[in-house]
């Protein structure tokens, strides 16, 4: 197959003056090169497309692909991850990973948690703060955890995101409202182990690839899988493959959440244990990072003895199977 690659490249946006944090969700050149290599090894011909604007230009020049391998995060708006899938749907071009609707829903962490809660799955108690006036309406058990409503890669999360004292609450939330220009999600902080569960497949054919426990090293920002800890994970984080009873319970929850949210092909679910040792859904990443050595999903696969090319092959197999069923 001729497979187009849609992506947002960090260096392109840095050259335009964006900050490292603003482009944290975007891909490094090593990721694109690794994807191309894997696709060639699987017998396909990869073609670089680039971001949403580049995709529009390519379509205007009547370029064609059998499939688009989409890892485009988008730049602006709460539905930014849905932009490329919307364009591809308009032109009836098949693509990997979740559709526009799912990507738009899942980037809104509160909306996602509402669906998870309605499905009867555990998730920490939460509240959305849209403006400073909402601070007076707080009705959650302490301690709290505060983060932007629609960001990824730990953006907006630091050691101060865990709020234990009432006099720290207003200042932290006000800062996040102003800094990220979007609502703030407040959750009851969970003190237990943190896992990320890798999933491949769609619907009833989805299955768990494995589970990593996120263990923060002594020099890391304490207690939270923060922006800094993620960006410097090689130095600050230990990723431990786990298969104990708590990990298995986390996997059951993650798979159920994946199916409730109707995610496709591959991704990750983040889970944390509460004070009673029960797994709780934190958030979903339906466009999981695919850097071969830096991203959680490929790290998980390598711990399981699954090569990067094999992971990409599983993603393509899932996409191909569901596309056949849609015909």
PyMOL commands that set and color helices and strands:
alter all, ss='L'
color gray80, all
select helices_A, chain A and resi 10-15+29-41+52-60+80-90+100-107+109-118+132-137+159-161+166-180+203-205+227-231+233-236+245-261+296-303+308-326
alter helices_A, ss='H'
color red, helices_A
select strands_A, chain A and resi 2-6+45-50+67-70+126-129+144-148+162-163+184-188+194-200+207-216+237-241+266-273+279-285
alter strands_A, ss='S'
color yellow, strands_A
deselect
rebuild
show_as cartoon
